[in-house]
Amino acid sequence: MVIAKPEWFKKRNRKGFWSYELPWQGTLYMICTLSLIFVGMLLPQNLLNSVLITVLFLFLFMDGIIANVKSLDEREQMQYSISMRNTAWGMIIALVVLLVVSSSFNIDQLDLYRSIFVAVFAGGIIGIITRYKLQRNG
């Protein structure tokens, strides 16, 4: 944690799954971090710009994630850990299934990038469902 602070990501209202009422500092931090994607699209496309924008985005994004996790209480950290575990397993299983199916049926159109995108999407859905169920039951 270098730039972001945990108090920037403490939710004011903890009712409901989608109610992320962040303080203005956390909201501004996330907007600035996500705006790097659009800045990268506006800059000339060369290797140096792409690498610099990607590294800066990943650094700020991971710094925000670490600060967000540190702002959670013990129960929320446990729910987050379970959700991330299920997300990782879902992504692994989806990627293996997609690669086995594409190699078995000799499908050339299903390239690696699409497989990774589908696996990340499946993992994200599994993570959202896990967090929803854990928050509803706990």
N, C-alpha and C positions, 0 to 999 in steps of 0.2 A: 504494500500500500504506500504509494508515493504521493499522489496528488489528492485523490478522493478521500473523504473522511466518512466514517460510519454514521455520524449524526446527519449527514446529508441524505441518507437513504432510509432513515427510520420512518415507517409509515405512521401517520397520525391516526388513521382510522383503520382498525384491523378487522372490520366486519366485511365479510364477503370475499370472494376469490379475486375479482377484478378491481377491487378498490385500492389502487396504489396511489394514495394521496401523499406524494413525496414533498418535502420542503422545496423551496424554490432553488436552492443550491444543487440538489440532486437532479432536479428536472433540467436545469441549465447545463449541468455536467453531461447528462445523457444526450441532450440536443446537440451540444458542441461535438461530442464524440461521434454521433451518427451523421452529423453534417460533413465529416471528413470523407464519407463515401461520395457525396455530391461534389466536394472540392476535387477529389480524385478524378471524377468524370469530366470536370471542366478543364483540368490541366492538360497540357499536351501529353499524349500517350507515348511515353518512353519508359525504359526499364527503371531508371533511377527514380522518377516520379512515382511510379507504381510501387516500388519497393518501399520508399520513404513513407508514402501515405498508408500503405498496408501495415507497416511496422508501427507507425504512430497510432493508427486506429486500434490495432490489437493490444498495444500497451495500455491505452486509455480505457478500452473496453474491459480488459482483464483487471485493471486497477479498480474500476467501478464495481465489477462483480465481487472482488475480494472485499471491498468496503461494504457492499450490500450484505454479504454473508456474515461479516462481523457485526452488523447491526441487528441480526436476528437473535432471538432468545434461544435457550437450549432446546425447547420443543420444536421451534421452527427450523433450527439447524438440523435436527434429526429428520424432520420431514423433507427438508431440502436434500439431505444425503440419500435418503431412500429414493426420492424422485430422480436424482441424478444417476443412481445405480440402475434403476429401471430404464431410464433413457438410454444409457450406454448399452445395456443388454438388448434393448429393442433395436438400436442402430446396428449392432453386430449381427443380430439374427436377420434383420431385413437385408443387410448387405450380402450376407452369405447366401440367403435364398435367391436374391436377384442375380448374383454371380453364377450360382449353380444352374438356375433356369436359363440364363443367357448362354452359358457354355454347353448345356445339354441340348438345347434346341438350335444351337448355332445361330443365334440372333446377333447380327452385327450392328443393328441400329441402336441397341441398348448399350451405349458406351459407358465408360467408367464414371464420367461426370454426372450423368443422369442417375446412375446407380447410387452414387454418394448423395445426390440431392434427395432422392426418394428415401434413402436410409435416414438422413437427417430429419426429413419431414416426419417419417414414422416415429423416430425417437422423440421428437418434439411433442407429437400427439400423445405418446405414451407418458411422457413427463407431465404434461398438463393434466391428463386424466388421473395420474397418481397423486399429484398435489391436490387436486379437487377432492378426491376420495379421502385423503388423509386429513384435510382441513374440515371436511364435513363430519368425519367420524371422531376427530380429536378435538 
